[in-house]
Amino acid sequence: LLSPSSLPSQHTHTHTEKTTTVMADEGKKGGAVAGSSPMEMVSQRDGEEEVKGENTNMRRAETLLRLLPMALCVVALVIMLKNSQANDFGSLSYSDLGAFRYLVHANAICAGYSLLSAIVAAVPRPSTMSRAWTFFLLDQVLAYIILAAGAVSTEVVYLAYKGDETITWSEACGSFGSFCRKTTASIAITFVVVLCYAALSLISSYRLFSKYDAPVSYNSKGIEIATFHG
């Protein structure tokens, strides 16, 4: 039988063994961390710096790509606003035709959005789901707005150059050549803006769908349902 006086010493011995075991485990973990070679630490740091550099370059390229259509829209807008001609046959201005008024408004909206989006894109912020969706949707909307403006204006200019004998619409560019040339230049610049926004739409869609996958859930019948969580 153990005497009562021996119980504290056994308890103290057991506690000492546990403390020694914990210290040994911590020493192993510390040794594993300390055992990382300097080359591994340098390689990890270089990898992080490379990722940061790529993000900075992509942000700079996107900012410039958003500023480019702003400048082009302003040029197309100014050309069309100053586009008017008067001669012996009468006077003609962009405001006389609804398609050209729409082109002016579309270029103004596009220029404003391009400036605001370039400012937002230039500021380094963590990418979020709501921000990615906002860029994706607005880029798509602006691309279609400016595309529709260019397409409608192109049809009107074509009729002005060629006319339409079916509805006895004679060509007008023979009498208003300067007006037609300026209009053609404005429309051509507008289609360059369309190409810029097509590229921006691809970038924003890639950024959204490459980083944020739709989680798949199952309903009661076992059918997969894709759901997005903002």
ChimeraX commands (.cxc) that place a marker at each C-alpha (Angstrom):
marker #1 position 0.00,0.00,0.00 radius 0.5
marker #1 position 1.14,3.54,-0.80 radius 0.5
marker #1 position 1.47,5.89,2.06 radius 0.5
marker #1 position -0.33,9.23,1.87 radius 0.5
marker #1 position 2.98,11.04,1.97 radius 0.5
marker #1 position 4.02,9.52,-1.38 radius 0.5
marker #1 position 0.99,10.83,-3.37 radius 0.5
marker #1 position 2.20,14.46,-3.80 radius 0.5
marker #1 position 5.56,13.31,-5.06 radius 0.5
marker #1 position 3.93,11.04,-7.68 radius 0.5
marker #1 position 1.64,13.86,-8.81 radius 0.5
marker #1 position 4.61,16.22,-9.09 radius 0.5
marker #1 position 6.56,13.64,-11.08 radius 0.5
marker #1 position 3.63,13.12,-13.52 radius 0.5
marker #1 position 3.19,16.90,-14.01 radius 0.5
marker #1 position 6.93,17.27,-14.69 radius 0.5
marker #1 position 6.79,14.53,-17.36 radius 0.5
marker #1 position 3.82,16.26,-19.13 radius 0.5
marker #1 position 5.60,19.61,-19.06 radius 0.5
marker #1 position 8.74,18.03,-20.49 radius 0.5
marker #1 position 6.71,16.38,-23.29 radius 0.5
marker #1 position 4.99,19.66,-24.22 radius 0.5
marker #1 position 8.30,21.52,-24.27 radius 0.5
marker #1 position 9.79,18.82,-26.45 radius 0.5
marker #1 position 6.91,19.08,-28.94 radius 0.5
marker #1 position 7.21,22.85,-29.06 radius 0.5
marker #1 position 10.94,22.51,-29.56 radius 0.5
marker #1 position 10.34,20.23,-32.54 radius 0.5
marker #1 position 7.88,22.69,-34.10 radius 0.5
marker #1 position 10.24,25.57,-33.52 radius 0.5
marker #1 position 13.08,23.58,-34.97 radius 0.5
marker #1 position 11.00,22.82,-38.07 radius 0.5
marker #1 position 10.27,26.51,-38.58 radius 0.5
marker #1 position 13.80,27.54,-37.84 radius 0.5
marker #1 position 15.03,24.78,-40.08 radius 0.5
marker #1 position 13.57,26.49,-43.18 radius 0.5
marker #1 position 16.44,27.26,-45.47 radius 0.5
marker #1 position 17.17,30.89,-46.42 radius 0.5
marker #1 position 16.69,29.95,-50.06 radius 0.5
marker #1 position 13.09,28.87,-49.38 radius 0.5
marker #1 position 12.35,32.12,-47.54 radius 0.5
marker #1 position 13.85,34.21,-50.34 radius 0.5
marker #1 position 11.93,32.20,-52.97 radius 0.5
marker #1 position 8.65,32.73,-51.09 radius 0.5
marker #1 position 9.30,36.46,-50.77 radius 0.5
marker #1 position 10.18,36.73,-54.46 radius 0.5
marker #1 position 6.96,34.92,-55.37 radius 0.5
marker #1 position 4.87,37.35,-53.33 radius 0.5
marker #1 position 6.63,40.34,-54.88 radius 0.5
marker #1 position 6.09,38.88,-58.36 radius 0.5
marker #1 position 2.35,38.48,-57.73 radius 0.5
marker #1 position 2.13,42.06,-56.46 radius 0.5
marker #1 position 4.03,43.28,-59.52 radius 0.5
marker #1 position 1.68,41.42,-61.87 radius 0.5
marker #1 position -1.38,42.87,-60.12 radius 0.5
marker #1 position 0.10,46.37,-60.36 radius 0.5
marker #1 position 0.85,45.97,-64.06 radius 0.5
marker #1 position -2.64,44.62,-64.75 radius 0.5
marker #1 position -4.23,47.47,-62.83 radius 0.5
marker #1 position -2.15,50.02,-64.74 radius 0.5
marker #1 position -3.02,48.44,-68.11 radius 0.5
marker #1 position -6.73,48.34,-67.26 radius 0.5
marker #1 position -6.66,51.98,-66.18 radius 0.5
marker #1 position -5.07,53.05,-69.46 radius 0.5
marker #1 position -7.53,50.91,-71.43 radius 0.5
marker #1 position -10.39,52.69,-69.66 radius 0.5
marker #1 position -8.93,56.14,-70.27 radius 0.5
marker #1 position -8.49,55.48,-74.00 radius 0.5
marker #1 position -12.22,55.24,-74.83 radius 0.5
marker #1 position -12.83,58.38,-72.77 radius 0.5
marker #1 position -10.50,60.36,-75.02 radius 0.5
marker #1 position -11.96,58.80,-78.16 radius 0.5
marker #1 position -15.54,59.51,-77.05 radius 0.5
marker #1 position -14.68,63.15,-76.38 radius 0.5
marker #1 position -13.15,63.49,-79.86 radius 0.5
marker #1 position -16.16,61.86,-81.55 radius 0.5
marker #1 position -18.48,64.02,-79.45 radius 0.5
marker #1 position -16.76,67.28,-80.37 radius 0.5
marker #1 position -16.66,66.42,-84.07 radius 0.5
marker #1 position -20.38,65.71,-84.11 radius 0.5
marker #1 position -21.33,68.76,-82.02 radius 0.5
marker #1 position -19.53,71.05,-84.46 radius 0.5
marker #1 position -20.90,69.25,-87.49 radius 0.5
marker #1 position -23.20,71.54,-89.46 radius 0.5
marker #1 position -23.24,72.86,-93.00 radius 0.5
marker #1 position -25.22,75.49,-94.85 radius 0.5
marker #1 position -25.25,76.15,-98.60 radius 0.5
marker #1 position -27.61,76.98,-101.44 radius 0.5
marker #1 position -29.50,73.73,-100.84 radius 0.5
marker #1 position -30.25,74.60,-97.22 radius 0.5
marker #1 position -28.67,73.88,-93.85 radius 0.5
marker #1 position -28.00,70.59,-92.09 radius 0.5
marker #1 position -26.92,69.88,-88.52 radius 0.5
marker #1 position -26.48,66.78,-86.39 radius 0.5
marker #1 position -29.46,67.86,-84.26 radius 0.5
marker #1 position -31.74,67.46,-87.27 radius 0.5
marker #1 position -31.40,63.67,-87.09 radius 0.5
marker #1 position -32.31,61.54,-84.08 radius 0.5
marker #1 position -29.62,58.95,-84.76 radius 0.5
marker #1 position -26.87,61.55,-84.51 radius 0.5
marker #1 position -28.36,63.01,-81.32 radius 0.5
marker #1 position -28.30,59.52,-79.84 radius 0.5
marker #1 position -24.68,59.15,-80.92 radius 0.5
marker #1 position -23.76,62.37,-79.11 radius 0.5
marker #1 position -25.53,61.28,-75.91 radius 0.5
marker #1 position -24.01,57.81,-76.03 radius 0.5
marker #1 position -20.50,59.20,-76.42 radius 0.5
marker #1 position -21.07,61.61,-73.51 radius 0.5
marker #1 position -22.27,58.79,-71.24 radius 0.5
marker #1 position -19.38,56.59,-72.33 radius 0.5
marker #1 position -16.81,59.31,-71.64 radius 0.5
marker #1 position -18.18,59.92,-68.15 radius 0.5
marker #1 position -18.28,56.25,-67.25 radius 0.5
marker #1 position -14.80,55.65,-68.67 radius 0.5
marker #1 position -13.36,58.39,-66.46 radius 0.5
marker #1 position -15.09,57.18,-63.30 radius 0.5
marker #1 position -14.23,53.52,-63.90 radius 0.5
marker #1 position -10.59,54.41,-64.62 radius 0.5
marker #1 position -10.37,56.24,-61.28 radius 0.5
marker #1 position -11.89,53.28,-59.44 radius 0.5
marker #1 position -9.65,50.79,-61.24 radius 0.5
marker #1 position -6.52,52.82,-60.49 radius 0.5
marker #1 position -7.09,52.74,-56.72 radius 0.5
marker #1 position -5.56,49.57,-55.22 radius 0.5
marker #1 position -8.37,47.81,-53.39 radius 0.5
marker #1 position -9.06,44.16,-52.57 radius 0.5
marker #1 position -11.20,42.50,-55.19 radius 0.5
marker #1 position -14.72,41.66,-54.00 radius 0.5
marker #1 position -17.67,39.89,-55.56 radius 0.5
marker #1 position -19.83,43.03,-55.69 radius 0.5
marker #1 position -17.08,45.08,-57.33 radius 0.5
marker #1 position -16.39,42.39,-59.95 radius 0.5
marker #1 position -20.10,42.10,-60.78 radius 0.5
marker #1 position -20.47,45.89,-61.02 radius 0.5
marker #1 position -17.62,46.23,-63.51 radius 0.5
marker #1 position -18.87,43.25,-65.51 radius 0.5
marker #1 position -22.46,44.50,-65.83 radius 0.5
marker #1 position -21.62,48.15,-66.53 radius 0.5
marker #1 position -18.98,47.26,-69.11 radius 0.5
marker #1 position -21.53,45.08,-70.89 radius 0.5
marker #1 position -24.20,47.80,-70.82 radius 0.5
marker #1 position -21.85,50.50,-72.12 radius 0.5
marker #1 position -20.56,48.22,-74.88 radius 0.5
marker #1 position -24.09,47.64,-76.18 radius 0.5
marker #1 position -25.08,51.30,-75.85 radius 0.5
marker #1 position -22.14,52.57,-77.89 radius 0.5
marker #1 position -22.50,49.71,-80.39 radius 0.5
marker #1 position -26.16,50.56,-80.99 radius 0.5
marker #1 position -25.31,54.24,-81.46 radius 0.5
marker #1 position -22.65,53.42,-84.04 radius 0.5
marker #1 position -24.88,50.96,-85.90 radius 0.5
marker #1 position -27.86,53.32,-86.16 radius 0.5
marker #1 position -25.69,56.24,-87.26 radius 0.5
marker #1 position -23.97,54.05,-89.85 radius 0.5
marker #1 position -27.32,53.20,-91.41 radius 0.5
marker #1 position -28.28,56.88,-91.67 radius 0.5
marker #1 position -24.94,57.82,-93.24 radius 0.5
marker #1 position -25.25,54.96,-95.72 radius 0.5
marker #1 position -28.63,56.27,-96.81 radius 0.5
marker #1 position -27.19,59.77,-97.06 radius 0.5
marker #1 position -24.46,58.51,-99.39 radius 0.5
marker #1 position -26.49,56.03,-101.44 radius 0.5
marker #1 position -30.09,57.12,-101.04 radius 0.5
marker #1 position -33.05,54.78,-101.41 radius 0.5
marker #1 position -34.93,54.79,-104.70 radius 0.5
marker #1 position -37.70,52.61,-103.27 radius 0.5
marker #1 position -38.89,55.38,-100.99 radius 0.5
marker #1 position -37.65,58.15,-103.33 radius 0.5
marker #1 position -34.97,59.19,-100.85 radius 0.5
marker #1 position -32.18,60.80,-102.85 radius 0.5
marker #1 position -28.60,60.86,-101.67 radius 0.5
marker #1 position -27.66,63.97,-99.72 radius 0.5
marker #1 position -23.89,63.75,-99.39 radius 0.5
marker #1 position -23.45,65.16,-102.89 radius 0.5
marker #1 position -24.85,68.43,-101.59 radius 0.5
marker #1 position -23.54,68.22,-98.01 radius 0.5
marker #1 position -20.18,66.53,-98.48 radius 0.5
marker #1 position -18.44,68.19,-95.53 radius 0.5
marker #1 position -21.22,67.17,-93.17 radius 0.5
marker #1 position -21.07,63.56,-94.32 radius 0.5
marker #1 position -17.28,63.37,-94.01 radius 0.5
marker #1 position -17.31,64.66,-90.43 radius 0.5
marker #1 position -20.13,62.31,-89.56 radius 0.5
marker #1 position -18.22,59.36,-91.00 radius 0.5
marker #1 position -15.14,60.29,-88.95 radius 0.5
marker #1 position -17.19,60.49,-85.75 radius 0.5
marker #1 position -18.79,57.11,-86.41 radius 0.5
marker #1 position -15.42,55.50,-87.18 radius 0.5
marker #1 position -14.03,56.72,-83.86 radius 0.5
marker #1 position -17.14,55.40,-82.13 radius 0.5
marker #1 position -16.49,51.91,-83.49 radius 0.5
marker #1 position -12.94,52.07,-82.13 radius 0.5
marker #1 position -14.54,52.74,-78.75 radius 0.5
marker #1 position -16.69,49.64,-79.30 radius 0.5
marker #1 position -13.52,47.58,-79.71 radius 0.5
marker #1 position -12.09,49.03,-76.50 radius 0.5
marker #1 position -15.22,48.12,-74.58 radius 0.5
marker #1 position -15.26,44.67,-76.08 radius 0.5
marker #1 position -11.77,44.17,-74.63 radius 0.5
marker #1 position -12.84,45.63,-71.28 radius 0.5
marker #1 position -15.85,43.32,-71.20 radius 0.5
marker #1 position -13.58,40.32,-71.73 radius 0.5
marker #1 position -11.26,41.48,-68.94 radius 0.5
marker #1 position -14.07,42.08,-66.45 radius 0.5
marker #1 position -15.78,38.78,-67.29 radius 0.5
marker #1 position -12.49,36.87,-66.95 radius 0.5
marker #1 position -11.79,38.52,-63.59 radius 0.5
marker #1 position -15.28,37.66,-62.35 radius 0.5
marker #1 position -15.66,34.07,-63.51 radius 0.5
marker #1 position -12.06,32.98,-62.95 radius 0.5
marker #1 position -11.96,34.01,-59.28 radius 0.5
marker #1 position -15.54,33.44,-58.18 radius 0.5
marker #1 position -16.95,30.05,-59.08 radius 0.5
marker #1 position -20.63,29.38,-58.58 radius 0.5
marker #1 position -21.10,26.97,-55.65 radius 0.5
marker #1 position -23.28,23.97,-56.47 radius 0.5
marker #1 position -26.10,22.96,-54.17 radius 0.5
marker #1 position -28.66,20.20,-54.45 radius 0.5
marker #1 position -32.41,20.42,-54.10 radius 0.5
marker #1 position -34.65,17.75,-52.62 radius 0.5
marker #1 position -34.71,15.84,-55.92 radius 0.5
marker #1 position -30.93,15.70,-56.21 radius 0.5
marker #1 position -30.69,18.17,-59.10 radius 0.5
marker #1 position -27.65,20.44,-59.13 radius 0.5
marker #1 position -28.46,24.11,-58.73 radius 0.5
marker #1 position -25.80,26.82,-59.18 radius 0.5
marker #1 position -26.12,29.61,-56.63 radius 0.5
marker #1 position -24.11,32.75,-56.15 radius 0.5
marker #1 position -23.41,34.29,-52.81 radius 0.5
marker #1 position -22.39,37.95,-52.78 radius 0.5
marker link #1:1,2 radius 0.2
marker link #1:2,3 radius 0.2
marker link #1:3,4 radius 0.2
marker link #1:4,5 radius 0.2
marker link #1:5,6 radius 0.2
marker link #1:6,7 radius 0.2
marker link #1:7,8 radius 0.2
marker link #1:8,9 radius 0.2
marker link #1:9,10 radius 0.2
marker link #1:10,11 radius 0.2
marker link #1:11,12 radius 0.2
marker link #1:12,13 radius 0.2
marker link #1:13,14 radius 0.2
marker link #1:14,15 radius 0.2
marker link #1:15,16 radius 0.2
marker link #1:16,17 radius 0.2
marker link #1:17,18 radius 0.2
marker link #1:18,19 radius 0.2
marker link #1:19,20 radius 0.2
marker link #1:20,21 radius 0.2
marker link #1:21,22 radius 0.2
marker link #1:22,23 radius 0.2
marker link #1:23,24 radius 0.2
marker link #1:24,25 radius 0.2
marker link #1:25,26 radius 0.2
marker link #1:26,27 radius 0.2
marker link #1:27,28 radius 0.2
marker link #1:28,29 radius 0.2
marker link #1:29,30 radius 0.2
marker link #1:30,31 radius 0.2
marker link #1:31,32 radius 0.2
marker link #1:32,33 radius 0.2
marker link #1:33,34 radius 0.2
marker link #1:34,35 radius 0.2
marker link #1:35,36 radius 0.2
marker link #1:36,37 radius 0.2
marker link #1:37,38 radius 0.2
marker link #1:38,39 radius 0.2
marker link #1:39,40 radius 0.2
marker link #1:40,41 radius 0.2
marker link #1:41,42 radius 0.2
marker link #1:42,43 radius 0.2
marker link #1:43,44 radius 0.2
marker link #1:44,45 radius 0.2
marker link #1:45,46 radius 0.2
marker link #1:46,47 radius 0.2
marker link #1:47,48 radius 0.2
marker link #1:48,49 radius 0.2
marker link #1:49,50 radius 0.2
marker link #1:50,51 radius 0.2
marker link #1:51,52 radius 0.2
marker link #1:52,53 radius 0.2
marker link #1:53,54 radius 0.2
marker link #1:54,55 radius 0.2
marker link #1:55,56 radius 0.2
marker link #1:56,57 radius 0.2
marker link #1:57,58 radius 0.2
marker link #1:58,59 radius 0.2
marker link #1:59,60 radius 0.2
marker link #1:60,61 radius 0.2
marker link #1:61,62 radius 0.2
marker link #1:62,63 radius 0.2
marker link #1:63,64 radius 0.2
marker link #1:64,65 radius 0.2
marker link #1:65,66 radius 0.2
marker link #1:66,67 radius 0.2
marker link #1:67,68 radius 0.2
marker link #1:68,69 radius 0.2
marker link #1:69,70 radius 0.2
marker link #1:70,71 radius 0.2
marker link #1:71,72 radius 0.2
marker link #1:72,73 radius 0.2
marker link #1:73,74 radius 0.2
marker link #1:74,75 radius 0.2
marker link #1:75,76 radius 0.2
marker link #1:76,77 radius 0.2
marker link #1:77,78 radius 0.2
marker link #1:78,79 radius 0.2
marker link #1:79,80 radius 0.2
marker link #1:80,81 radius 0.2
marker link #1:81,82 radius 0.2
marker link #1:82,83 radius 0.2
marker link #1:83,84 radius 0.2
marker link #1:84,85 radius 0.2
marker link #1:85,86 radius 0.2
marker link #1:86,87 radius 0.2
marker link #1:87,88 radius 0.2
marker link #1:88,89 radius 0.2
marker link #1:89,90 radius 0.2
marker link #1:90,91 radius 0.2
marker link #1:91,92 radius 0.2
marker link #1:92,93 radius 0.2
marker link #1:93,94 radius 0.2
marker link #1:94,95 radius 0.2
marker link #1:95,96 radius 0.2
marker link #1:96,97 radius 0.2
marker link #1:97,98 radius 0.2
marker link #1:98,99 radius 0.2
marker link #1:99,100 radius 0.2
marker link #1:100,101 radius 0.2
marker link #1:101,102 radius 0.2
marker link #1:102,103 radius 0.2
marker link #1:103,104 radius 0.2
marker link #1:104,105 radius 0.2
marker link #1:105,106 radius 0.2
marker link #1:106,107 radius 0.2
marker link #1:107,108 radius 0.2
marker link #1:108,109 radius 0.2
marker link #1:109,110 radius 0.2
marker link #1:110,111 radius 0.2
marker link #1:111,112 radius 0.2
marker link #1:112,113 radius 0.2
marker link #1:113,114 radius 0.2
marker link #1:114,115 radius 0.2
marker link #1:115,116 radius 0.2
marker link #1:116,117 radius 0.2
marker link #1:117,118 radius 0.2
marker link #1:118,119 radius 0.2
marker link #1:119,120 radius 0.2
marker link #1:120,121 radius 0.2
marker link #1:121,122 radius 0.2
marker link #1:122,123 radius 0.2
marker link #1:123,124 radius 0.2
marker link #1:124,125 radius 0.2
marker link #1:125,126 radius 0.2
marker link #1:126,127 radius 0.2
marker link #1:127,128 radius 0.2
marker link #1:128,129 radius 0.2
marker link #1:129,130 radius 0.2
marker link #1:130,131 radius 0.2
marker link #1:131,132 radius 0.2
marker link #1:132,133 radius 0.2
marker link #1:133,134 radius 0.2
marker link #1:134,135 radius 0.2
marker link #1:135,136 radius 0.2
marker link #1:136,137 radius 0.2
marker link #1:137,138 radius 0.2
marker link #1:138,139 radius 0.2
marker link #1:139,140 radius 0.2
marker link #1:140,141 radius 0.2
marker link #1:141,142 radius 0.2
marker link #1:142,143 radius 0.2
marker link #1:143,144 radius 0.2
marker link #1:144,145 radius 0.2
marker link #1:145,146 radius 0.2
marker link #1:146,147 radius 0.2
marker link #1:147,148 radius 0.2
marker link #1:148,149 radius 0.2
marker link #1:149,150 radius 0.2
marker link #1:150,151 radius 0.2
marker link #1:151,152 radius 0.2
marker link #1:152,153 radius 0.2
marker link #1:153,154 radius 0.2
marker link #1:154,155 radius 0.2
marker link #1:155,156 radius 0.2
marker link #1:156,157 radius 0.2
marker link #1:157,158 radius 0.2
marker link #1:158,159 radius 0.2
marker link #1:159,160 radius 0.2
marker link #1:160,161 radius 0.2
marker link #1:161,162 radius 0.2
marker link #1:162,163 radius 0.2
marker link #1:163,164 radius 0.2
marker link #1:164,165 radius 0.2
marker link #1:165,166 radius 0.2
marker link #1:166,167 radius 0.2
marker link #1:167,168 radius 0.2
marker link #1:168,169 radius 0.2
marker link #1:169,170 radius 0.2
marker link #1:170,171 radius 0.2
marker link #1:171,172 radius 0.2
marker link #1:172,173 radius 0.2
marker link #1:173,174 radius 0.2
marker link #1:174,175 radius 0.2
marker link #1:175,176 radius 0.2
marker link #1:176,177 radius 0.2
marker link #1:177,178 radius 0.2
marker link #1:178,179 radius 0.2
marker link #1:179,180 radius 0.2
marker link #1:180,181 radius 0.2
marker link #1:181,182 radius 0.2
marker link #1:182,183 radius 0.2
marker link #1:183,184 radius 0.2
marker link #1:184,185 radius 0.2
marker link #1:185,186 radius 0.2
marker link #1:186,187 radius 0.2
marker link #1:187,188 radius 0.2
marker link #1:188,189 radius 0.2
marker link #1:189,190 radius 0.2
marker link #1:190,191 radius 0.2
marker link #1:191,192 radius 0.2
marker link #1:192,193 radius 0.2
marker link #1:193,194 radius 0.2
marker link #1:194,195 radius 0.2
marker link #1:195,196 radius 0.2
marker link #1:196,197 radius 0.2
marker link #1:197,198 radius 0.2
marker link #1:198,199 radius 0.2
marker link #1:199,200 radius 0.2
marker link #1:200,201 radius 0.2
marker link #1:201,202 radius 0.2
marker link #1:202,203 radius 0.2
marker link #1:203,204 radius 0.2
marker link #1:204,205 radius 0.2
marker link #1:205,206 radius 0.2
marker link #1:206,207 radius 0.2
marker link #1:207,208 radius 0.2
marker link #1:208,209 radius 0.2
marker link #1:209,210 radius 0.2
marker link #1:210,211 radius 0.2
marker link #1:211,212 radius 0.2
marker link #1:212,213 radius 0.2
marker link #1:213,214 radius 0.2
marker link #1:214,215 radius 0.2
marker link #1:215,216 radius 0.2
marker link #1:216,217 radius 0.2
marker link #1:217,218 radius 0.2
marker link #1:218,219 radius 0.2
marker link #1:219,220 radius 0.2
marker link #1:220,221 radius 0.2
marker link #1:221,222 radius 0.2
marker link #1:222,223 radius 0.2
marker link #1:223,224 radius 0.2
marker link #1:224,225 radius 0.2
marker link #1:225,226 radius 0.2
marker link #1:226,227 radius 0.2
marker link #1:227,228 radius 0.2
marker link #1:228,229 radius 0.2
marker link #1:229,230 radius 0.2
view
